[in-house]
Amino acid sequence: MKPFNLEEAKAGKPLVTRDGRDAKFIAHVPESVDSSRVVIFLGNEIYVSYEDGSTYSKDESGRDLFMKTVKKTVYVNMWRNDDFSSSWGESETEEIAKIVAGRMLGKKIFAIAIPIEIEE
C-alpha cells in the first residue's frame, strides 16, 4: 500500500483503508486537535484521522488511510540499438505502440505492443 499523502487526498486521489475499504476524503481541518484533522467518508459513516492518515497515534487500525494504487495497462515495444543495447518505449494504447514500431526504421525490433500492467 502507498502511504497516505494529504495533498494527494485533497486533490481527489482515491483512498483505501488498511483493511481494504474505499474511503473518500471530505476535509482537512488544520485547526482541529491532532487526531481529528482529516475527515473522511467510509461506508455510510464519517470518521477522522491524523494528518498522516493514522487513526490512532501508535496502534495500527483497520481504518488507517493509504493512497489507493491505480493499475493501468501500457504497451511496450523492445528493440536493439546500434550499440547492441536494448531499449524500450511505452505507449498508452496498442495502436500507438504499433505505429511507433512501424517508425523504428533501422532498429532490430524484438517485440511489439507487449501489454504490461503497472501501478501508479
Backbone as CSV, one residue per row, in Angstrom:
resi,resn,N_x,N_y,N_z,CA_x,CA_y,CA_z,C_x,C_y,C_z
1,MET,0.836,-1.190,0.000,0.000,0.000,0.000,0.872,1.241,0.000
2,LYS,0.420,2.247,-0.691,1.143,3.512,-0.737,0.790,4.334,0.497
3,PRO,1.773,4.955,1.122,1.494,5.776,2.308,0.501,6.889,2.005
4,PHE,-0.252,7.277,3.008,-1.210,8.368,2.884,-0.474,9.664,2.567
5,ASN,-1.025,10.435,1.638,-0.461,11.724,1.262,-1.595,12.737,1.299
6,LEU,-1.542,13.635,2.267,-2.630,14.592,2.471,-2.882,15.448,1.227
7,GLU,-1.841,15.928,0.593,-2.025,16.782,-0.585,-2.691,16.020,-1.727
8,GLU,-2.300,14.773,-1.939,-2.935,13.967,-2.984,-4.392,13.671,-2.634
9,ALA,-4.654,13.424,-1.349,-6.041,13.182,-0.915,-6.892,14.415,-1.160
10,LYS,-6.355,15.596,-0.841,-7.099,16.839,-1.063,-7.332,17.069,-2.553
11,ALA,-6.430,16.571,-3.399,-6.571,16.718,-4.849,-7.551,15.700,-5.436
12,GLY,-8.082,14.810,-4.596,-9.093,13.872,-5.068,-8.600,12.489,-5.430
13,LYS,-7.328,12.189,-5.161,-6.821,10.842,-5.440,-7.554,9.843,-4.542
14,PRO,-7.795,8.623,-5.035,-8.560,7.643,-4.263,-7.807,7.140,-3.025
15,LEU,-8.587,6.875,-1.986,-8.063,6.389,-0.717,-8.573,4.989,-0.432
16,VAL,-7.827,4.270,0.398,-8.227,2.945,0.850,-7.777,2.807,2.303
17,THR,-8.510,2.029,3.067,-8.129,1.787,4.452,-7.212,0.578,4.531
18,ARG,-6.555,0.434,5.666,-5.660,-0.714,5.876,-6.399,-2.029,5.633
19,ASP,-7.686,-2.089,5.997,-8.444,-3.326,5.818,-9.121,-3.428,4.447
20,GLY,-8.742,-2.523,3.513,-9.171,-2.672,2.122,-10.439,-1.977,1.704
21,ARG,-11.019,-1.161,2.552,-12.253,-0.461,2.179,-11.938,0.869,1.499
22,ASP,-12.737,1.208,0.488,-12.582,2.506,-0.173,-13.037,3.602,0.772
23,ALA,-12.294,4.698,0.788,-12.622,5.848,1.622,-12.640,7.089,0.748
24,LYS,-13.381,8.089,1.177,-13.462,9.337,0.414,-13.047,10.495,1.315
25,PHE,-12.106,11.289,0.845,-11.661,12.472,1.567,-12.777,13.509,1.564
26,ILE,-13.045,14.083,2.735,-14.056,15.131,2.830,-13.415,16.482,3.110
27,ALA,-12.553,16.539,4.145,-11.989,17.842,4.522,-10.712,17.685,5.322
28,HIS,-9.926,18.749,5.268,-8.750,18.881,6.118,-9.027,20.068,7.025
29,VAL,-8.963,19.844,8.340,-9.264,20.884,9.314,-8.024,21.078,10.189
30,PRO,-7.056,21.879,9.744,-5.805,22.027,10.478,-5.963,22.652,11.862
31,GLU,-7.070,23.349,12.092,-7.301,23.979,13.382,-7.792,22.999,14.442
32,SER,-8.184,21.810,14.030,-8.725,20.813,14.956,-7.605,20.182,15.783
33,VAL,-7.986,19.414,16.794,-6.992,18.665,17.561,-6.302,17.681,16.614
34,ASP,-5.076,17.295,16.955,-4.265,16.449,16.072,-5.007,15.238,15.528
35,SER,-5.751,14.555,16.365,-6.381,13.284,15.980,-7.613,13.449,15.100
36,SER,-8.008,14.691,14.823,-9.246,14.916,14.058,-9.065,15.906,12.918
37,ARG,-7.900,15.951,12.319,-7.653,16.954,11.282,-8.065,16.527,9.883
38,VAL,-8.186,15.229,9.665,-8.616,14.725,8.355,-9.977,14.060,8.531
39,VAL,-10.923,14.486,7.711,-12.286,13.959,7.779,-12.527,13.126,6.526
40,ILE,-13.003,11.891,6.731,-13.263,11.002,5.597,-14.658,10.396,5.703
41,PHE,-15.135,9.926,4.577,-16.391,9.198,4.494,-16.035,7.746,4.230
42,LEU,-16.479,6.845,5.078,-16.145,5.425,4.971,-17.428,4.626,5.148
43,GLY,-17.800,3.878,4.103,-19.085,3.185,4.152,-20.181,4.231,4.140
44,ASN,-20.972,4.259,5.192,-22.002,5.307,5.302,-21.794,6.143,6.560
45,GLU,-20.527,6.209,7.025,-20.207,6.963,8.232,-19.040,7.909,7.994
46,ILE,-18.951,8.907,8.861,-17.856,9.865,8.809,-16.872,9.538,9.925
47,TYR,-15.577,9.547,9.579,-14.507,9.278,10.544,-13.464,10.381,10.442
48,VAL,-12.596,10.431,11.443,-11.492,11.398,11.441,-10.177,10.669,11.649
49,SER,-9.086,11.342,11.259,-7.764,10.756,11.460,-6.737,11.864,11.633
50,TYR,-5.512,11.446,11.955,-4.383,12.359,11.986,-4.025,12.756,10.558
51,GLU,-3.175,13.769,10.411,-2.775,14.226,9.083,-1.917,13.207,8.336
52,ASP,-1.343,12.240,9.052,-0.564,11.188,8.383,-1.423,9.995,7.991
53,GLY,-2.739,10.094,8.225,-3.662,9.036,7.847,-3.909,7.995,8.918
54,SER,-3.189,8.073,10.010,-3.397,7.082,11.075,-4.628,7.449,11.894
55,THR,-5.297,6.416,12.373,-6.488,6.615,13.182,-6.118,6.750,14.652
56,TYR,-5.160,5.956,15.084,-4.659,6.006,16.456,-3.182,6.332,16.386
57,SER,-2.690,7.061,17.358,-1.316,7.556,17.278,-0.261,6.457,17.240
58,LYS,-0.443,5.341,17.943,0.601,4.322,17.994,0.163,2.968,17.452
59,ASP,-1.057,2.606,17.639,-1.535,1.283,17.239,-2.105,1.313,15.822
60,GLU,-1.838,0.249,15.066,-2.416,0.129,13.736,-3.906,-0.125,13.851
61,SER,-4.641,0.399,12.894,-6.086,0.218,12.857,-6.505,-0.127,11.440
62,GLY,-7.576,-0.861,11.317,-8.123,-1.181,10.003,-8.587,0.053,9.267
63,ARG,-8.816,1.165,9.989,-9.277,2.405,9.368,-8.134,3.343,8.989
64,ASP,-6.882,2.970,9.258,-5.756,3.807,8.842,-5.829,4.016,7.335
65,LEU,-5.470,5.221,6.888,-5.620,5.588,5.482,-4.347,5.395,4.669
66,PHE,-4.543,5.004,3.418,-3.469,4.854,2.447,-3.972,5.378,1.113
67,MET,-3.044,5.653,0.210,-3.420,6.039,-1.145,-3.711,4.749,-1.912
68,LYS,-4.822,4.727,-2.592,-5.187,3.540,-3.357,-4.318,3.454,-4.599
69,THR,-3.741,2.296,-4.834,-2.951,2.137,-6.052,-3.894,1.993,-7.239
70,VAL,-3.534,2.660,-8.310,-4.324,2.620,-9.525,-3.524,1.837,-10.555
71,LYS,-4.139,0.800,-11.076,-3.471,-0.021,-12.087,-3.868,0.455,-13.477
72,LYS,-2.877,0.442,-14.378,-3.183,0.754,-15.777,-2.319,-0.126,-16.658
73,THR,-2.774,-0.316,-17.871,-2.032,-1.115,-18.838,-1.345,-0.185,-19.820
74,VAL,-0.066,-0.424,-20.035,0.690,0.286,-21.072,1.216,-0.768,-22.047
75,TYR,1.603,-0.318,-23.228,2.097,-1.227,-24.253,3.544,-0.882,-24.546
76,VAL,4.390,-1.911,-24.566,5.829,-1.723,-24.669,6.361,-2.348,-25.952
77,ASN,7.221,-1.595,-26.643,7.985,-2.110,-27.775,9.424,-2.260,-27.311
78,MET,10.093,-3.326,-27.728,11.508,-3.523,-27.392,12.312,-3.660,-28.675
79,TRP,13.490,-3.000,-28.712,14.364,-3.083,-29.868,15.816,-2.989,-29.436
80,ARG,16.705,-3.271,-30.386,18.136,-3.187,-30.111,18.695,-1.940,-30.779
81,ASN,19.481,-1.187,-30.034,20.145,-0.001,-30.575,21.382,-0.405,-31.361
82,ASP,21.993,0.568,-32.012,23.193,0.319,-32.806,24.331,-0.253,-31.979
83,ASP,24.398,0.097,-30.710,25.484,-0.407,-29.855,25.108,-1.736,-29.198
84,PHE,24.074,-2.369,-29.666,23.599,-3.673,-29.205,22.972,-3.655,-27.810
85,SER,22.691,-2.470,-27.291,21.947,-2.425,-26.026,20.458,-2.462,-26.345
86,SER,19.675,-2.914,-25.389,18.230,-2.988,-25.594,17.571,-1.708,-25.113
87,SER,16.516,-1.336,-25.779,15.722,-0.171,-25.395,14.255,-0.556,-25.445
88,TRP,13.449,0.257,-24.815,12.018,0.016,-24.891,11.287,1.341,-24.867
89,GLY,10.107,1.326,-25.429,9.261,2.518,-25.454,7.878,2.168,-24.951
90,GLU,7.299,3.059,-24.184,5.990,2.823,-23.576,4.942,3.671,-24.290
91,SER,3.798,3.056,-24.622,2.688,3.761,-25.259,1.414,3.498,-24.474
92,GLU,0.492,4.446,-24.571,-0.775,4.324,-23.839,-1.729,3.299,-24.450
93,THR,-1.626,3.075,-25.758,-2.528,2.114,-26.401,-1.734,1.181,-27.306
94,GLU,-2.325,0.044,-27.604,-1.696,-0.926,-28.502,-1.526,-0.333,-29.895
95,GLU,-2.524,0.421,-30.353,-2.461,1.016,-31.682,-1.280,1.977,-31.801
96,ILE,-1.067,2.808,-30.787,0.050,3.755,-30.817,1.373,3.005,-30.798
97,ALA,1.462,1.950,-29.991,2.694,1.157,-29.936,3.024,0.575,-31.304
98,LYS,2.024,0.116,-32.028,2.261,-0.449,-33.358,2.691,0.624,-34.353
99,ILE,2.129,1.823,-34.240,2.537,2.927,-35.111,3.990,3.302,-34.827
100,VAL,4.334,3.398,-33.556,5.712,3.719,-33.165,6.669,2.652,-33.694
101,ALA,6.299,1.380,-33.571,7.152,0.290,-34.059,7.378,0.407,-35.562
102,GLY,6.363,0.823,-36.281,6.492,0.983,-37.725,7.460,2.091,-38.116
103,ARG,7.710,3.007,-37.200,8.628,4.125,-37.464,10.056,3.828,-36.995
104,MET,10.287,2.657,-36.472,11.602,2.301,-35.938,12.511,1.757,-37.041
105,LEU,12.631,2.495,-38.120,13.459,2.080,-39.246,14.907,1.903,-38.815
106,GLY,15.518,0.823,-39.241,16.919,0.584,-38.918,17.142,-0.044,-37.551
107,LYS,16.094,-0.292,-36.800,16.226,-0.912,-35.478,15.799,-2.374,-35.569
108,LYS,16.453,-3.221,-34.833,16.041,-4.620,-34.771,15.006,-4.733,-33.654
109,ILE,13.755,-4.900,-34.041,12.667,-4.932,-33.074,12.495,-6.369,-32.567
110,PHE,12.487,-6.497,-31.250,12.299,-7.796,-30.612,10.826,-8.088,-30.350
111,ALA,10.102,-7.088,-29.933,8.704,-7.300,-29.567,7.923,-6.022,-29.803
112,ILE,6.662,-6.184,-30.190,5.799,-5.035,-30.471,4.538,-5.142,-29.615
113,ALA,4.212,-4.054,-28.959,2.955,-3.894,-28.214,2.721,-4.990,-27.178
114,ILE,3.684,-5.185,-26.306,3.510,-6.129,-25.194,2.723,-5.407,-24.101
115,PRO,1.545,-5.913,-23.699,0.814,-5.251,-22.633,1.451,-5.527,-21.271
116,ILE,1.635,-4.460,-20.495,2.194,-4.568,-19.146,1.312,-3.784,-18.204
117,GLU,0.917,-4.388,-17.098,0.118,-3.702,-16.108,1.032,-3.082,-15.063
118,ILE,0.868,-1.775,-14.814,1.682,-1.087,-13.826,0.777,-0.435,-12.780
119,GLU,1.333,-0.163,-11.623,0.610,0.539,-10.566,1.177,1.933,-10.436
120,GLU,0.286,2.885,-10.290,0.735,4.273,-10.102,0.554,4.667,-8.658
